[in-house]
Amino acid sequence: MTLPPVPSVPSGLDPPVLYSPGPLFSWAELQAMAADGVLARISQRGFLPPGAPATPQLRARAAAALIPAAIRQRVVAGRMTAAWIYGCAREPDRLALLVDANRRISSLRGARGCSFHETRLGTMDVVSLGGLMVSSPLRTAVDIALHVRPEHAVPALTALLSAPELPVRLNLLVRAVEAVPRLPYKNSALAVLERVREGSG
């Protein structure tokens, strides 16, 4: 699978510093600074300077910090994790990581705080954000419709479809779900999308 390069920061613009537990600050020190208003929490273990915008790139970097370095380039953040990275859902308790069916998933099972989902991934299904591979907005929406409980899927899909910077449109999403072969829960996914349509109407 050929993946696009990691986006670079335009020259002259420095990205906000993302702090996570490590040699510079311990977990306790970061929590204390957040309590004092010196830092703002962006994720479970990621912090930003106050007022710094929580962009998809920074949320992706925060997620990447939770994935063991040995497997980081072998997985793709997907489902509700990707929706959170795009700013369309709250951060999930466990990272949902997609693994291409051509790779072995058994060796990844030991990573804590992550759930792994074996699937087929095409080159258009993956983008690179903040040093982490993330499912594309459309692939994210398809996976959420197919695999996430309706009470969580409907608000996330509504947010994905409402975000003007994301190229996800309901008619295209419906066609993408209809094109998925032989999944027993495809009808349930289409029912979820009908609820999204009714809510947006």
C-alpha positions in Angstrom: 0.0 0.0 0.0 1.5 3.3 -1.1 0.8 6.1 1.4 1.1 9.9 1.0 3.9 11.7 2.7 3.5 13.3 6.1 2.3 16.9 5.6 5.0 19.4 6.3 4.6 22.7 8.2 5.0 25.8 6.0 8.3 27.5 6.5 8.2 30.2 9.1 5.3 28.6 11.0 6.1 26.4 14.0 3.5 24.0 15.2 2.4 24.2 18.9 4.4 22.0 21.1 2.6 18.9 22.2 3.6 17.7 25.6 3.2 14.1 26.8 4.9 12.1 29.6 8.6 11.6 28.9 12.1 12.8 29.8 11.0 16.4 29.9 8.0 16.2 32.1 6.5 13.3 34.1 2.8 12.5 34.0 2.3 14.0 37.5 4.0 17.2 36.4 1.9 17.5 33.3 -1.3 17.0 35.3 -0.2 19.6 37.8 0.5 22.1 35.1 -2.9 21.4 33.5 -4.5 22.0 36.9 -2.7 25.3 37.2 -3.8 26.4 33.7 -0.2 26.4 32.4 -1.2 23.6 29.9 -4.5 22.5 28.3 -5.3 18.8 27.9 -5.8 17.7 24.3 -6.1 13.9 24.9 -5.7 11.3 27.6 -1.9 12.0 27.8 -1.4 14.9 25.6 -1.2 18.6 26.5 -0.9 21.9 24.6 -0.1 25.5 25.6 -3.4 27.4 26.5 -5.0 28.9 23.4 -3.2 26.6 20.9 -5.7 25.2 18.5 -6.3 21.4 18.7 -5.9 20.6 15.0 -6.3 17.1 13.4 -2.5 17.0 13.0 -2.0 17.6 16.8 -4.7 15.1 17.8 -3.0 12.6 15.4 0.3 13.2 17.1 -1.3 12.8 20.5 -2.8 9.4 19.4 0.6 8.4 17.9 2.2 8.9 21.3 -0.1 6.2 22.7 0.9 3.6 20.1 4.1 1.6 20.6 6.8 2.8 18.2 7.4 -0.7 17.0 3.9 -1.0 15.4 3.1 2.7 14.7 3.9 2.4 11.0 1.9 -0.8 10.6 -1.5 0.4 11.8 -4.1 3.0 10.7 -6.2 5.0 13.2 -9.8 4.4 12.2 -13.4 4.4 13.3 -14.1 6.6 16.3 -10.4 7.3 16.8 -10.3 8.8 13.3 -13.5 10.7 13.9 -11.9 12.2 17.1 -8.7 13.1 15.1 -10.9 15.0 12.6 -12.7 16.8 15.5 -16.0 15.1 15.0 -16.2 12.9 18.2 -14.8 12.8 21.7 -11.6 10.9 22.3 -12.4 7.2 22.7 -11.2 5.2 25.7 -9.4 2.8 23.4 -7.7 3.6 20.1 -9.3 1.8 17.2 -6.5 0.7 14.9 -7.0 -0.8 11.4 -4.5 -3.4 10.1 -4.4 -4.3 6.4 -5.5 -7.8 5.8 -2.1 -8.5 4.0 -0.3 -7.9 7.3 -0.2 -10.3 10.3 -2.3 -9.0 13.2 -1.3 -11.6 15.8 2.0 -9.8 16.6 0.2 -6.6 17.5 -2.2 -7.9 20.2 0.1 -7.0 23.1 -0.4 -3.2 22.7 -2.5 -1.9 25.6 -5.3 0.6 25.2 -5.8 -0.4 21.5 -8.3 -2.5 19.7 -7.2 -4.0 16.3 -9.5 -4.6 13.3 -8.2 -6.5 10.3 -9.6 -5.1 7.0 -8.8 -4.3 3.4 -7.3 -0.8 2.8 -6.8 0.9 -0.5 -4.5 3.8 -1.2 -7.5 6.2 -1.1 -8.5 4.9 2.3 -5.5 6.3 4.2 -4.1 9.7 4.8 -1.1 10.8 6.8 -1.5 13.3 9.6 1.0 14.3 12.3 3.2 11.2 11.6 0.3 8.8 12.0 -1.7 7.0 9.3 -5.4 7.7 9.6 -8.4 6.4 7.6 -9.6 9.0 5.1 -12.8 11.0 6.1 -14.9 8.9 3.7 -13.5 5.6 4.8 -13.9 6.7 8.4 -17.6 7.5 7.8 -18.2 4.1 6.1 -16.6 2.2 8.9 -18.5 4.1 11.6 -21.8 3.4 9.8 -21.0 -0.3 9.5 -19.3 -1.0 12.8 -20.2 1.5 15.5 -23.4 1.4 17.7 -26.0 3.7 16.3 -26.1 5.9 19.5 -22.5 6.8 18.9 -22.5 6.5 15.1 -25.3 9.0 14.4 -23.7 12.1 16.1 -20.2 11.3 14.7 -21.5 10.9 11.2 -23.6 14.1 11.5 -20.4 15.9 12.6 -18.3 14.4 9.7 -21.0 15.4 7.2 -21.3 18.9 8.6 -17.6 19.7 8.6 -17.0 21.9 5.6 -13.3 21.0 5.4 -14.0 17.3 5.1 -15.0 15.9 1.7 -17.8 13.6 2.9 -21.3 13.9 1.4 -24.3 11.8 2.4 -25.2 10.5 -1.0 -21.6 9.4 -1.7 -21.5 7.8 1.8 -24.7 5.9 1.1 -23.3 4.6 -2.2 -20.1 3.6 -0.6 -22.0 1.5 2.1 -24.2 0.0 -0.6 -21.1 -1.1 -2.5 -19.6 -3.0 0.5 -20.0 -6.7 -0.4 -21.7 -9.4 1.7 -21.8 -7.8 5.1 -24.6 -8.9 7.3 -24.9 -5.5 9.0 -25.0 -3.4 5.8 -28.8 -2.9 6.2 -28.2 -1.7 9.8 -25.6 0.8 8.4 -28.1 2.1 5.8 -30.7 2.5 8.6 -28.2 4.5 10.6 -27.6 6.7 7.5 -31.3 7.2 7.1 -31.4 8.5 10.7 -28.6 10.9 9.9 -30.5 12.1 6.8 -33.7 12.6 8.8 -31.8 14.5 11.5 -30.2 16.8 9.0 -33.5 17.4 7.2 
